[in-house]
Amino acid sequence: MTTKTIPEYLEGERQKERDAELRAEEEAARIQPLNHGHHRTAKQPKLELPTTVDATPEPRKAAARARSKPRTPPKTARKARKAA
């Protein structure tokens, strides 16, 4: 085991950290262009088209509010049987 001074040790640790970061960046750059089978790729953002905004909303039509089927009436209570 070699004896290092504190500044030499710190410089060696900094160099190790830089090398590890560089390796991680190289690995990320290598993996990025690969298409891995079933994995989905990120979708490109769509351009937003300018929309016109109306100040007053249109009134709803009565036909749109009408239900397609009438509601079923609530069940009436059954009468109790007479004991004979």
Buried (B, 14 or more C-beta within 10 A) or exposed (E): EEEEEEEEEEEEEEEEEEEEEEEEEEEEEEEEEEEEEEEEEEEEEEEEEEEEEEEEEEEEEEEEEEEEEEEEEEEEEEEEEEEE
